[in-house]
Amino acid sequence: MPVRISFIGAGSYGFTYKLVADILYIEALADCEFVFMDIDEQRLENLKTILSCYFPKVGYNKKATYTTDRADALRGADFVVNLVKIGLMEACHYDMELPQKFGLYQTIGDTSGLGGIFRGIRTMIFDIKLCREMEELSADGAVVLNYTNPQATSVMAVSNVSHIPFIGLCHSVQGTTRNMARLLNVPYERVNFDAAGINHMSWILKYEVDGEDYYPKLKEIVKERGIFFEDESDETIVTPFGPVRLDMLNRTGYMVTESSHHFAEYVPFYLRTGELREKYKLPINRYVRNVAKKERMYGDLVRKALSNELPHQKKSFEYGSRIIESMVTNKPCKIYANVMNEGIITNLPTNSAVEAACLVDKNGVQPCNFGKLPAHLAMLCNMEINSHQMVVHAVLENDKDYILYALMADPATHSVLDLDQMREIAYELIEMEKKYLDGYFA
């Protein structure tokens, strides 16, 4: 039987087209079946326009399914690619703008901080429902490849309620290590690295070229140029380093895997005052600009598809297609994924999600034991994990008090807000976003 791959939230500007192209680069998947589901009919139609132009160019002649019915999309699926954004921009605006009344400023708000906590709540509620539906409708052994942020809390929540493998995927490890190679002016294929941590706060712990440690060369470049030498004004999928990441490198000795403006939300050191935000060149509400740019780029693809001028789509370095290929063909590969910490990183909690190396073959995505993180890096990760655990508990127990505990634990939030402000914002957001909470916290 052909492999059936279903995309939920298929109207995603950043991922669906890229992942479909990656899949069709793989000979063993040339006969796969695609199902695309989105609640937004216009987004679905735009995707159909792009793919109807793309499929003939690569010789894919099977009929894809486009639907607004999630049950239809999940029925018989072997792989479910999760790309949803619950609440879309409306809820994101609430998450980001309301806290500014109290002096709490954010940049992206999709993984940590107050914005990440509330986006996580909306997303966990959906993901739990998705996996329970898959248990009834999808093929035996079906797997979720999750590209929706926040990764950690969704992985944790689903692991508590469903047997469906829910694999959190990101491109920050492979993106960062490629950027490091460019900065060092070395071919990426000669690089060997190790990374471990949590999503968006994973750390490049070893970086070798032809067996030689290149961290000293990297640190020397940063020492010579300073932390402000690279301009982040041209946003790309793989962002440049920027001052916050390079400052962290100087202070911790290791490169963190998330961009400066995003990583700044995960620690209490950079966003809490206007002077710090200006010093480290941190753009408030960067998410608005990011989404607008992706929307323009996607609209351009639609226009080119309508005129049959769709450009060649190169294979990306996303892990999704590699996972599917390895599970289908039993050809093993190594990836980095967000999975439950069952002894993988020994000085992070077991009831947490970590980002670590994994082996993939016909048996699925199998995490590789890492051992201990350097103690100071584990400390930084644990600050975030404390908040993750509280907000997951809030959803699993349907107890809004734990939303407050998550805010109390979150480093960036408690660096600015007092306890009464946290409560006021949390309760107001619960009310404003109740249509996305499926009856939770009523």
C-alpha positions in Angstrom: 0.0 0.0 0.0 1.3 3.5 -0.8 2.4 5.6 2.2 -0.3 8.0 3.2 1.0 11.4 4.4 -1.5 13.9 5.8 -0.8 17.6 6.5 -2.9 19.2 9.2 -2.8 23.0 8.9 -1.7 22.6 5.4 -2.1 26.2 4.5 1.1 27.0 6.5 3.1 29.6 4.7 6.5 28.2 5.7 6.4 24.4 5.6 3.9 22.5 3.5 5.3 23.2 0.0 8.9 22.8 1.2 8.1 19.5 2.9 6.2 18.1 0.0 9.1 18.9 -2.3 11.5 17.2 0.1 9.4 14.1 0.1 9.2 13.9 -3.7 13.0 14.1 -3.9 13.0 10.6 -2.4 12.5 7.8 -4.9 11.0 5.4 -2.3 8.2 7.9 -1.7 7.4 8.7 -5.3 4.1 6.7 -5.0 3.0 8.2 -1.7 -0.5 9.7 -1.2 -0.9 13.3 0.0 -3.8 14.6 2.0 -4.0 18.4 2.8 -6.3 19.7 5.4 -6.9 23.2 6.6 -9.9 25.0 8.1 -9.2 28.0 5.9 -10.5 27.3 2.4 -8.6 30.2 0.8 -5.3 29.0 2.2 -6.2 25.5 1.0 -7.0 26.8 -2.5 -3.7 28.7 -2.6 -1.8 25.5 -1.7 -3.7 23.6 -4.4 -2.6 26.3 -6.9 1.0 25.9 -6.0 1.1 22.1 -5.9 -1.0 21.7 -9.1 1.8 23.6 -10.8 4.6 21.8 -9.0 3.5 18.2 -9.2 3.7 17.9 -13.1 7.2 19.5 -12.9 8.5 16.6 -10.8 6.4 13.8 -12.4 4.0 13.3 -9.6 0.7 12.3 -11.2 -1.4 11.0 -8.4 -4.5 13.0 -7.3 -3.9 14.7 -4.0 -6.8 15.2 -1.6 -7.7 18.7 -0.3 -10.2 18.9 2.6 -11.4 21.0 5.4 -12.5 17.8 7.3 -9.9 16.7 9.8 -11.4 13.2 10.2 -11.1 12.6 6.4 -7.5 13.7 6.5 -6.6 11.4 9.5 -8.3 8.3 8.2 -5.7 5.8 7.2 -2.8 8.2 7.6 0.6 6.7 8.2 2.3 10.0 8.9 0.6 13.2 10.1 2.5 16.4 9.6 1.2 18.9 12.2 1.4 22.6 11.1 -1.5 24.2 13.0 -1.5 27.7 14.5 -4.4 27.7 16.9 -5.9 31.2 17.2 -3.9 32.4 14.2 -2.9 36.0 14.4 -5.8 37.2 16.6 -4.7 35.1 19.6 -1.0 36.0 19.0 -1.9 39.7 19.1 -3.6 39.2 22.4 -0.6 37.3 23.8 1.9 39.9 22.8 0.0 43.2 23.2 -1.9 42.8 26.5 1.3 42.3 28.6 2.8 45.5 27.1 0.4 47.5 29.3 2.5 46.2 32.3 5.9 46.7 30.6 6.4 43.1 29.5 7.7 43.1 25.9 8.2 40.0 23.7 9.7 39.4 20.3 8.1 36.2 18.9 6.0 34.6 21.7 5.6 31.2 20.3 7.7 29.0 22.6 8.5 30.6 25.9 7.5 33.6 28.0 3.9 34.6 28.5 3.1 34.3 24.7 4.6 30.9 24.5 2.7 29.7 27.6 -0.7 30.8 26.1 0.1 29.5 22.6 1.2 26.3 24.3 -2.1 26.0 26.1 -4.1 26.4 22.9 -1.9 24.0 21.0 -1.7 21.3 23.6 -5.5 21.2 23.8 -5.6 20.7 20.0 -2.8 18.2 19.9 -4.3 15.9 22.5 -7.6 15.9 20.5 -5.6 15.2 17.3 -3.8 12.2 18.7 -7.0 10.7 20.2 -8.7 11.0 16.8 -5.7 9.4 15.2 -6.0 6.4 17.6 -9.4 5.8 16.1 -8.9 6.8 12.5 -5.2 6.5 11.4 -3.2 3.5 10.3 -1.5 1.2 12.9 1.8 2.7 13.8 0.9 6.2 12.6 3.3 8.9 13.7 2.9 12.7 14.2 5.7 14.9 12.8 5.1 18.1 14.7 6.4 21.4 13.3 4.1 23.5 15.5 5.6 25.6 18.3 5.9 25.3 21.2 7.5 21.9 20.8 8.3 20.9 24.3 4.9 21.3 26.0 3.1 19.5 23.2 5.5 16.6 23.3 5.0 16.4 27.1 1.2 16.7 27.0 0.6 14.1 24.3 3.0 11.6 26.0 0.7 11.7 29.0 -2.5 10.8 27.2 -1.7 8.9 24.0 0.4 6.1 22.6 0.8 8.0 19.3 4.5 8.9 18.7 4.6 12.7 18.7 7.9 13.8 17.3 8.8 17.5 17.7 10.9 18.8 14.8 12.8 22.1 14.4 15.5 23.4 12.1 17.6 25.3 14.6 20.2 22.7 15.3 21.0 22.1 11.6 20.6 25.8 10.8 23.0 26.9 13.5 25.6 24.4 12.7 25.5 25.5 9.0 25.8 29.1 10.0 28.8 28.2 12.1 30.4 26.5 9.1 29.8 29.6 7.0 31.3 31.9 9.6 34.3 29.6 9.9 34.5 29.3 6.0 34.6 25.5 6.1 32.5 23.0 4.0 29.6 21.7 6.1 30.2 18.1 5.1 33.5 18.1 7.0 31.8 19.2 10.2 31.1 16.8 13.1 29.0 18.2 16.0 27.1 17.2 19.1 24.1 19.1 20.4 21.7 18.7 23.3 19.3 20.7 25.5 15.7 21.8 25.0 14.0 23.2 21.9 15.4 26.6 21.0 17.8 26.3 23.9 19.9 23.4 22.6 23.6 23.9 22.8 26.3 23.0 20.3 28.6 21.1 22.6 31.2 19.8 20.2 32.1 21.4 16.8 34.9 19.7 14.9 36.2 20.0 11.4 38.1 17.0 10.1 38.5 15.9 13.8 39.9 19.3 15.0 38.1 21.3 17.6 37.0 24.6 15.9 35.5 26.3 18.9 38.7 28.2 19.6 38.7 29.6 16.0 35.0 30.6 16.4 35.6 32.3 19.7 38.6 34.2 18.2 36.4 35.5 15.3 33.8 36.7 17.8 36.5 38.3 20.0 38.0 40.2 17.0 34.7 41.4 15.6 32.6 41.8 18.7 29.0 40.6 19.3 27.4 43.2 17.0 29.2 42.4 13.8 26.3 40.7 12.0 23.1 42.5 11.0 19.9 40.7 11.6 17.7 43.1 9.6 17.3 40.6 6.7 15.2 37.9 8.3 15.6 34.4 6.8 14.5 31.0 7.8 17.9 30.4 9.2 18.7 33.6 11.0 22.2 35.1 11.5 23.8 35.0 15.0 23.2 38.4 16.3 24.4 40.0 19.6 22.4 37.9 22.2 23.7 34.6 20.9 27.2 35.8 20.6 27.0 37.3 24.1 25.8 33.9 25.4 28.7 32.2 23.6 31.1 34.6 25.4 29.5 34.0 28.7 28.8 30.2 28.6 31.4 29.0 26.2 28.8 27.4 23.9 26.6 28.4 20.9 22.9 28.3 21.6 20.7 27.1 18.7 18.1 29.9 18.5 18.4 33.4 17.0 19.2 36.4 19.1 15.8 38.0 19.1 14.0 34.7 19.8 16.4 33.3 22.4 16.2 36.6 24.4 12.7 35.5 25.5 14.0 32.4 27.2 16.2 34.0 29.8 15.7 37.1 32.0 18.8 39.0 31.0 18.0 40.9 27.8 14.4 42.1 27.4 13.4 43.4 30.8 14.3 47.1 30.3 14.3 49.5 27.4 18.0 50.1 27.8 18.8 46.4 27.5 16.5 46.0 24.5 18.2 48.9 22.7 21.7 47.7 23.7 21.1 44.2 22.2 19.1 45.5 19.2 16.0 43.5 20.1 12.9 44.1 17.9 9.7 44.0 19.9 6.8 42.3 18.2 9.1 40.8 15.6 6.5 38.1 14.9 4.3 40.6 13.0 7.1 41.4 10.6 8.0 37.7 10.2 4.5 36.7 9.4 4.0 39.6 6.9 7.2 38.6 5.1 6.2 34.9 4.9 2.7 36.0 3.6 4.3 38.1 0.9 6.6 35.3 -0.2 3.8 32.8 -0.3 1.6 35.2 -2.3 4.4 35.5 -4.8 4.6 31.7 -5.1 0.9 31.6 -5.8 1.2 34.2 -8.5 4.1 32.4 -10.1 2.2 29.1 -10.0 -0.8 30.7 -11.7 1.5 31.8 -14.6 3.3 28.5 -14.6 6.5 30.2 -13.5 7.0 28.4 -10.2 10.8 28.3 -9.4 12.7 25.1 -8.8 12.3 24.0 -5.2 15.6 22.9 -3.7 15.7 20.1 -1.1 15.7 21.6 2.4 17.5 20.4 5.5 14.2 19.7 7.4 14.1 16.3 9.0 10.5 15.3 8.1 11.2 13.6 4.8 14.3 11.8 6.2 12.2 10.3 9.0 9.5 9.1 6.6 12.2 7.6 4.3 14.0 5.8 7.1 10.8 4.4 8.6 9.6 3.2 5.2 12.8 1.8 3.8 14.7 0.9 7.1 17.6 3.0 5.8 18.8 4.5 9.1 19.5 8.2 9.6 20.5 10.5 12.5 18.3 13.5 13.3 17.7 15.9 16.2 14.2 15.8 17.6 12.2 16.8 20.6 11.3 13.7 22.7 10.6 12.8 26.3 13.6 12.7 28.5 13.8 9.1 29.5 17.4 9.1 30.7 18.7 10.9 27.6 20.1 14.0 29.3 20.7 12.8 32.8 20.8 16.2 34.6 17.5 17.4 33.2 14.2 16.1 34.6 12.6 12.9 33.4 9.2 14.5 33.1 10.4 17.0 30.5 11.0 17.1 26.7 14.5 17.5 25.4 16.1 18.0 22.0 18.6 15.4 21.3 20.1 13.1 18.7 17.9 10.3 17.5 18.4 7.2 15.3 15.6 6.6 12.8 14.8 3.3 11.1 11.8 1.0 10.6 11.4 1.0 14.4 10.7 4.7 14.5 12.5 7.7 16.1 14.8 6.3 18.8 16.5 8.9 21.1 20.2 8.3 21.8 21.5 8.7 25.4 23.6 11.8 25.8 24.6 12.0 29.4 25.2 15.2 31.4 25.0 18.7 30.0 27.6 21.2 31.5 26.0 22.2 34.8 25.5 25.9 33.8 23.7 24.9 30.6 21.5 22.5 32.5 20.7 25.3 34.9 19.5 27.6 32.0 17.4 24.8 30.5 15.8 24.0 33.9 14.5 27.5 34.2 12.4 26.9 31.1 11.5 23.3 32.0 10.0 24.5 35.3 7.5 26.6 33.4 6.9 23.8 30.8 5.9 21.4 33.6 3.5 23.8 35.2 1.6 24.7 32.0 1.4 21.1 30.9 -0.1 20.4 34.3 -2.6 23.2 33.8 -4.0 21.5 30.6 -3.8 17.9 31.9 -5.7 18.8 35.1 -7.8 21.7 33.6 -6.6 23.8 36.4 -5.9 27.5 35.7 -3.9 28.0 38.9 -1.1 26.2 37.2 -1.1 28.8 34.4 -0.1 31.3 37.2 2.5 28.9 38.4 3.9 28.7 34.9 4.2 32.5 34.7 5.8 32.5 38.1 8.4 30.1 36.9 9.0 31.7 33.5 12.3 33.7 33.6 11.3 36.5 31.3 7.9 37.0 32.8 8.9 37.2 36.5 11.8 39.5 35.7 9.2 42.2 34.9 5.7 41.4 36.3 4.6 41.1 39.9 2.2 38.3 41.1 -0.9 40.4 40.9 -0.1 41.5 37.4 0.5 37.9 36.3 -2.9 36.9 37.6 -4.7 39.9 36.0 -3.1 39.2 32.6 -3.7 35.5 32.8 -7.3 35.7 33.6 -7.9 38.4 31.0 -6.3 36.3 28.3 -8.3 33.2 29.3 -11.4 35.2 28.8 -10.2 36.8 25.5 -9.1 33.5 24.0 -11.8 31.2 25.4 -13.1 30.4 21.9 -9.8 28.7 21.3 -9.7 26.8 24.6 -12.4 24.2 23.9 -14.1 24.7 27.3 -10.9 24.5 29.3 -10.6 26.8 32.4 -14.2 27.9 32.2 
